[in-house]
Amino acid sequence: MRTSIVTFGILAAVAFGSRAAFAQTQTTAEADPGVRLTRLIDRAEVRVSRPEIEPGAARRIHAHNDL
């Protein structure tokens, strides 16, 4: 149930929210050259990032073990 609510919230924010409404911050992942993350939503219950990956760049493998 919680996953459904979070998924709905993300879809609603992306579908109906304007880009100006998001708290956007950009961070450069130093461990991943050529990868830039833009944080779209950063809250305790959900975090949404948009990665921009340059040609030839790779993002390291990561896991979310808190489920």
Secondary structure as GFF3:
##gff-version 3
##sequence-region A 1 67
A	DSSP	alpha_helix	2	16	.	.	.	ID=ss1
A	DSSP	three_ten_helix	19	21	.	.	.	ID=ss2
A	DSSP	beta_strand	25	28	.	.	.	ID=ss3
A	DSSP	beta_strand	35	42	.	.	.	ID=ss4
A	DSSP	beta_strand	47	53	.	.	.	ID=ss5
###
